[in-house]
């Protein structure tokens, strides 16, 4: 790669793990916390005050650009004049109000740099401070040289370029905890009935499940002796459950057709997958020995469950394609052709 890359990401452990392959590169910087370089006491206090969600949602602060100079400190040894060899990659959260003018700020300082947006959620679902952002797609297109999305439908609707989510290899500690056959963690949203239906089929065929549902109303909680109902789970704790399962369960949200984080996890961590993704059989990594495609819970059969329970070596031969290093190579190639 001939460019230096700056990825403005998220401090969520999921993304820090997903992009951790980049930490070894001299020509890449992953910025998870915008305030990491704010080291003056009064400035750090003011920054936390301004970005407190309880205050931010009620008070408009006119001096948000005060912090922009802190976010990126150019420590590359070979930055060219005007940022000719710089590529700034933004995740969707950086389109929101508190950071919305930041790309324009960078363009003033690095007018020859390239700007890329990588959407890892549906465009209409980008949120900030617990609210959905009202984004102007035409304005977003003007700000970025390249817009990528993990969702094929969004790519067709808005003209984005498709790229799957990324996930780095895991090299951390593997804790001592029970092994399960099928694991699921997620918010019920509009899919509670489907999740419960899958659970019932799995238990029908004596599959050892490890299911954790987030944000389910007390009156909707069933099988409480077998299903865990929680308000949240830290991603690194979730990752340990993935590492100790044979198979993950994926029940897609209505309207979503992209390859999700669960898909990245099973490929990178050598796990099987049950999914109702209708296009998964078209994926370059699809393997019917490891990926079990269903349309409805009743499609889970005894034969399928026996395959799921079988302890065996799983390898999709696709891990390198999900590395964030490949993402940077992909971006560089697309920018070269643009």
Secondary structure, 3 states (H helix, E strand, C coil): CCCEEEEECCCCHHHHHHCHHHHHCCCEEEECCCCCCCCCHHHHHHHHHHCCHHHHCCCCCCCHHHHHHHHCCCCCCCCCHHHCCEEEEEEHHHHCCCCCCHHHHHHHHCCCCEEEEEECCCHHHCEECCEECCCCHHHHHHHCCEEEECCHHHHHHHCCEECCCCCCCCCCCCCCCCCEEEEEEEECCCCHHHHHHHHHHHHHCCCCEEEEEECCCHHHCCCCCCCEEECCCCHHHHHHHHHCEEEEEECCCCCCCCCCHHHHHHHHHCCEEEECCCCHHHCCCCCCCCEEECCCHHHCCHHHHHHHHCCCCCCCCCHHHHCHHHHHHHHHHHHHHC
